[in-house]
Amino acid sequence: MHTAYLIFTVLAALSAAVAALIDVFRAQWVRENMKQYGVPEWTLYPLAVIKAAGAIGLLVGLAVPPLALAAALGLTLYFLLAVATILRARFYSHLGYPMPYLLTAAASAALFAAA
């Protein structure tokens, strides 16, 4: 169980860091999607900071366990809200974008709780 927790926690941290970098570099497809969802483009940097903080929290949390749980729950909530934003905008075909991030963060939290 501990090995699975470590794998999913590192995977969640890496995926959140990649997502943050995509926001920082303001990829055209991300800006277009944000516009379609009704989310202002200026929010990309604050959203990147949230994802980066979650990634750092997961990694530091390997040494400080309560931080890992907080980061995993925070990222899970963040990506649940991303799903809600997509649903609100009725872009159902875009639901696949946040799912890998959501699932890895939720798996990290669940495996932490199970350990």
Stockholm file with secondary structure:
# STOCKHOLM 1.0

chainA/1-115         MHTAYLIFTVLAALSAAVAALIDVFRAQWVRENMKQYGVPEWTLYPLAVIKAAGAIGLLVGLAVPPLALAAALGLTLYFLLAVATILRARFYSHLGYPMPYLLTAAASAALFAAA
#=GR chainA/1-115 SS CHHHHHHHHHHHHHHHHHHHHHHHTTCHHHHHHHHHHTCCGGGHHHHHHHHHHHHHHHHHTTTSHHHHHHHHHHHHHHHHHHHHHHHHHTCGGGTTTTHHHHHHHHHHHHHHHHC
#=GC SS_cons         CHHHHHHHHHHHHHHHHHHHHHHHTTCHHHHHHHHHHTCCGGGHHHHHHHHHHHHHHHHHTTTSHHHHHHHHHHHHHHHHHHHHHHHHHTCGGGTTTTHHHHHHHHHHHHHHHHC
//
